Amino acid sequence: MSQSPTFIIDGLKATIDGKEILKGIDLKLKGGEIHAVMGPNGTGKSTLASALMGHPKYEVTEGTVTIDDQDLLDMGVDERAQAGLFLAMQYPSEITGVTNADFMRSAINARREEGNEISLIKFIRQMEKKMGELEMDPQFLHRYLNEGFSGGEKKRNEILQMMMLEPRVVILDEIDSGLDIDALKIVAAGVNAMRSDDRAFLIITHYQRLLDYVKPDFVHVMMQGRIVKSGGPELALRLEADGYDWIKEELGIIDETVGQEEEEFKMPMNTVAPKY
């Protein structure tokens, strides 16, 4: 790749059904960096992932998002994928009639120029190699996409897609949920294998346990649809040990969830959420 990616979110606000969920998100990701976004349920983390990928339910009302100086918000979902954005979904859909192999080969070729499609033999060799690294049964090549997959199998399949597509900016939306410790280690190894200066990661998670295996450079805490605190890996360790109440007390936050009355978010007006 010609240059290290840069992904900038500036003042992002978004609504669903007219209800404001994101209230001004500022983040800057560079190639080689892993950013973890943590926070209690209902604080807007998954909304952030969906809004960035262009989910039609979420309306961006303010702010900008750029990937390599390109306006992401002006792109359709397919164009965002073409630009190098990838989302590993929390709840992947099941698609009957489309095999895992057909889906993945079509996705790879969609990012290539006409006449430069990946050959079937090369594709099968690459996919079987990556499936071996993720300890996936080769039969998953021929099964319908996510149909009948367990939660853990779906999460491994999302990581398989990431490894095959080699995106520039990766968003992992609670990729660790529902995984036992062995599956978690395998998924984490897949993520670590993709870490490079050519790629930036935004990992959304509730728990420290994934970050025991995928070491973040930055950790951000999200409450009330905003990033209210940022730090290094030590911040995730403290959250694991002490929970979120100390942040709420420190910042005067009564209710951390999104959609409460504005006066319930008691952060002083002169407090500015940190930019990264």
N, C-alpha and C positions, 0 to 999 in steps of 0.2 A: 504494500500500500504506500501511496506517495507521501502521506503525512499523518501525524497522530491526530485522532479526532478531537473535536471540541464541541461540547454540548452545553448550551446555556439556557437556563430557565430564569426569566426575569419578570417578577411581579405577576405570576400566573394566578388568575382567578377563574373559577368555573362553577357552573350551576347544574343541577338536575331537577327537572320539573319546576324551574323557577326558584329553587332553594339553593343558596350559595353554599358550596362545600369547600372549595379551595379559596382562601382569602388573601392570597399574595405569597406565592412560593418563589424563592430565589435560590438557585443552585447553579454551580458551574462544575462540570465534569471534564477531565482531560484524559487522554489516552494513558493507560497504565494504572489509573486510579479506580479504587472500589469505594463507593459511597454506600453506606447503609442508612436506611430510613426506618426508624423504630417509633413505636407509640402504641397506646392502648387501642382497643377496638373503637371504631366509629370516629376516628380523628381525621380521615380523608386520605389515608395512604394508598388504598387501592384505587380511589378516584383519581389520584395523581397519575398512576400507571395508565388507567383507561383514557384519561384526557390526553396524555402524551401520545398514545397510539392512535387516537382519533375515533374513539367509541362514539357512535351517533347520539347516545343518550345524554352525553355531557357537552354542555355548551361553554366554550371558553369566552368569557366576557371581557377579559382584560389581560394585558401582559404579552410577552413574546417568548418564543422558543426557537432556537436556531441549532442546527447541526451542521458543522463546518461552514458557518456563515449563511446557510440556506434557511429560509423561513419555513419551519416545520409546520406551522399552523395553516399555511396556505396550501398544504399538500393533502391529497387523499390518503387513505390508509395504505394502499398499495405503493404509493409514491414514498411514503415514510419508510416502508420496508426496503424499497429500492435505494433510498438514501443511506441505509445501513442501520435503521432502528429495529430492534427485536424485542418482543415482549413474551416472556414465559408466563403463561396465564395461571392464575390461582385455580380456576375451574375450567380446564380445556374441554372443548366440545367433542362429542362423539359424532363421526360422520360415516354413516353406513354407505357402502358401495365404493368407497375410495380407500385403497390400500395405503398403508404407511409408506411403502416404497413409491407408489405413484404420486402421492401428495408431496413427498420430499423431493423427488426428481423434478416435478413441475415447479416447485418453489425455487430450486436452484437455477433451473433454466430461465425462469422469469427474470432473474437478475443478470442474465448473460445476454449478449447481443445475438441476434438471429444469425444462424450459421456457426455459432460457437457453443452449441449445447453440449452438455456433458454426455459422454458415451455411456451406454448402459453398463458395459463391463467395468469401466472406471468407477461409475456411481455405485454399483453393487459392492465392489471391493472397498471403497471408502466407507460405505454405510455399515458393512459387516465389521470392519475394523473398529469404528466408533461404538457400535453396539457391543462388541467384545469388551471395550474399555468400561462400558457402563453395566456389564454383566447382564445384558438383555438377551433373551432367547432369540435365535435367528428367525424363528417363525413369526416374530413381530413384523418382519419385512412384509409379510403377505396378509396380515390381519387388517381389518378395516380400522381407520384412524380412531384410536382411543376407545373403540367399541369393546365393551367387556373388560377394559383395563381396570386394574385396581388403582387406588389413589396414588400409590407409590410408582406404579408402572406409568401412569400418565405423567408424573413429574420427571421420571427418567426420559420419557419420550420428548418432553419439552427441552431438556438438556441436549438430547440427541439432535433435535432440530437446530439448536444454537450451534452445536459443534459442526454440523454439516454446512450451515449457511454462513458461518464466520462473519457475523455482523460487526459494525463499528461501535454501536452503543447498545448495551444489553440491559433490559429491565427485567428483574426477577421478582414477581409478585408472590410472596410467601411460598417460595419453591420448597421450603422445608416443612410445611404443614402436612401432617399425616404420615410422615416418614419415620420408620424405626431407625435406630442408630446405625445399622449397617447400610441401609439405603441412603441415609443422610451422608455418610462418609463417601459413598460412591458418587452421589450428586455433587458433593463439594469437590471431589477430585476432578470431575468433569469441568467445573467452573474454574478451578485453579489451572487446569491444563490450557484453558483459553485466555488466561491472563497475559496481556502483553501491552506494549506501548501502542499497538494498533487498535486497542479496544478499551472502552470505559464501561464500568458496571454501576448500576443503581439497584441495590438489593433492598427490597421491602420485607421486613420480618418483624415478628413479635418478640422473638427470643434470641438470647445470646448464643444458643447451642450451635446454630449454623456458623456463627462468627468465630467459634472455636476452631473451625476447619477452613473457613475462608476469611482471612484476616483483612478487615477494612482499613483504608487509609483515613476515612472520615466517618463519623457517626452523627446523624441528625435526629432530633426528637421532634415529632409532629404532634401538635395538639390544636384543637379548634381550627383545623384547616390551614395551619401555619407551621413553619419551622421555628420552634421557640428556643432551641438550644443545639449547639454543634460542638463537636470535640473530636478527639481521637479514639482509638480502640478502648481506652480506659473508661470512656463514657458508657459503652455497652456493658462493661463489667460491673459498673456501679448500678446500672439499671437492673441487671440480673440479681444483684445482691440486695438492693434497697427499693426496687420498684420505681414508680413514677411520682409518688406523693411528695418527695423532697423537691422535685422540680415545680410542682403545682404550688407548694408552699413558698418556694424561692421567688416565683414570679407572680404570686397572688392569683393563681388560676383556681376557680371554684369547680367548674365542670370542664373537662378536657375534650368532650365530644363536640361534633359539628352540629350546627343547627339550633343551638340554644340561643336565648335572647342575648343580644350583643353585650348588655351590661353584665352578664354572667362571666364574660371573659375579662378578668380584672387586671390584666397586664397594664402597667402604667402607660399612658399615651406616648411618653417620650422613650419607651423601650423599642428598639429596632431589632427585628429578627436578623441574625447574622447572615451575610451573603457568602456563598462558596461557589 
